[in-house]
Amino acid sequence: MELVRCLNANNTNLIGTLRQNRRDLPKELFSLKLTTGQCANAYDDTKIMVTKWKDSDNVHLISTCVDGEKWVNVKRAGKDKDVPLVVHYYNMNMGGVDRADQMCSSYPTERKRVKKWYKKSFMHLLNEAVFNSYVLHGKCGGKLSHLAFRKKIILSLISQHNVNYQPPKKGRPLIVDCSRLTER
């Protein structure tokens, strides 16, 4: 909520989803049991609106620029459906970051067990760079799938930097120059 208040104070509007366990959010809004199609709103003193809408699951949104009482009729899967205006604006403008996070989560490079923050950050940035190059590949007319594109990058890096590395063999090392005692 602090970030939302800061953005709102600097005349920057936002619409976004949020988790219901965030601090400083109205608890009574999230404890409401809604049926499909119902919507409930809570307003802050600084015109920040938190919305809970029940579609197939609960959807939680925060907004500083859209009135939560307005509804709009949209066509979804060939059917007309009434949705709150804040949900419609979010779906209309959802783009880069949400889609990139969704696509990058398919093939994550960062591991949960890595304890060093800089290693996690590096792996996340590497994952984002590979996804961005995949997007550019698609915009330039490439036809590879996301997985095939990643495999092609890996194979090209291996073939380019292969120095005939052989991992060490397991077990005791073989001693070639060994003189054994053959007599008593």
N, C-alpha and C positions, 0 to 999 in steps of 0.2 A: 504494500500500500504506500510505502514511503516513496518509491519510484514513481508511482502513479500520481501522487500529490505533487511531486517535484515537476514532472512533465506538465501537469495541469497548470501549475503556477507559472510555467514558462510558455503558456499558450500552445502546447503540443497535445493534440488529441490522440487517443488510442482506443482500440478495440482489441480484446484478446481473450483467450481462454485462461482459466486459472484452476488450481487445485483447491479443493474445499478446505484443506487443512492449513491454509496459509494464515499467518498472524493478522490481527486487526480486521478480520472480516466478520460480518454479522452472523453469529452462530444460529440465531433463530431462523434465518433464511435457509440454511443448509439442513436444518432439522425437519423442515416441512416435507411431507409426503405428497408428491404430485402425481396426478394421473397423466397419461400420454396426451400431449398437446397443451398442458397447463404451463403457466409461466408465473414466476414470482420475482419481484424486484425489491431491492433495498437501496436507499440513497444516502450518501454521505453529505455532510454540511458543505462540501466543496464541489457539489454536482457530480460526484463519482457514483456511478450506478453499478451495482452487482446484480446479475441476473441468474436465476436458476430456471432452466427450461427442461421439461421432460419430453424427449423424443423417444427413441427406442431405449435410450439410457439418459441419465441426467447430464445436462450440459451446463457448465458454469462459465459465465462470461463477465468481463469487467469493461466498462466503457466510460468515456468522458464526453462523448459527443452525440450519442444517439438516445432518444427517448425510449424507454422500455415498454411504454404502454401502446405503442404503435405496432400494428401487424401488417404483413404483406403476403400476398398470395403468390407462391412460386410453383413451378412444375418440376416435380422430382419423380424420376422413373416413370414418366408418362402419366402421372397423377397430379392433380392440383392439391396443394397443401398450404395451410396458413402457418407462417412462422413469424416470430418476433422480428422487428426491423433490425435489431442489433445482431441477430443470428444471420439474417440475410446479408448485411453489410460485411460481417466477418467472413462468410463463405465467399462473397464476391471478391474481397480483397485479400483473402488468404493466398499466399503465394510462396515466394522464395524461401524464407526461413523454415516454414512448416513443412513444405515439400522436401527441402534438402534434408531436414532432420529425419523425415520419414524414409527417404531413400538411403541415407547413410546408416540408419539403424539396421538395414537389411544385411550389410556386410561390415560389422564393426571391426576396427583394427585395435582399438583400445581395450584393455583388459581390466576387469574389476579389481583384480588382486594386486595390480601395480600400486605401490605405495608412494612413489615419488610423483609429485604433482607435475613436474616439468616433463616427465616421460608420458604421462597421460595427455598433457597439452600437446606435445609433439605428435603423438599418434592420432589425436583428434584432428589436428591441423592437416596431417598427411591424408586422413580419410576425406576431409573436406576438399583438399586439393585434387584428389583422384575423382571425386564426384563432380567438381567443377570442370575438370578436363573431359569427363564423360558428357556433360551437358554441352560443352563446346563441340565435341565430336558429333553429337546429334544435330546441332545447329549447322554444322558444315556438311551434312548429308550422310553421316555415318549410320550404318544399319545394325551395329552390334548391340546385343543386350547388355545390361549393366554388368552381369556376371562375366560374360564373354569379354567385355572391355577390360575388366580388372585382370582376368587371366592373361590377356594379351600383353598388358603392361608388365605383369610379373614375369612372363616368359621372355619378353624382350630385355628386361633388366638382368635376368639370369644369364641369357646368352651373351649379353654385352660385357658382363663383368665376371664371367666364369674364368677361373685360372687353374682349372683342373684340380680343385681342392679335393683331397681324400681325407675323410675323418680318420682319426687314429683307431687302430684295431684294438679290440678288447682282449684282456688277458695279459699274461706275462710276455714281455718283449722277447723276440727271438735273438739269441746271441749267435752271430755268424762265426766270428773268429774265436773259437773256444778249443783249447787243447785239453783233452781229457786224459786222465791217467788210465792206462790200460793194464798196467802190471800192479802186483801187490807191493 
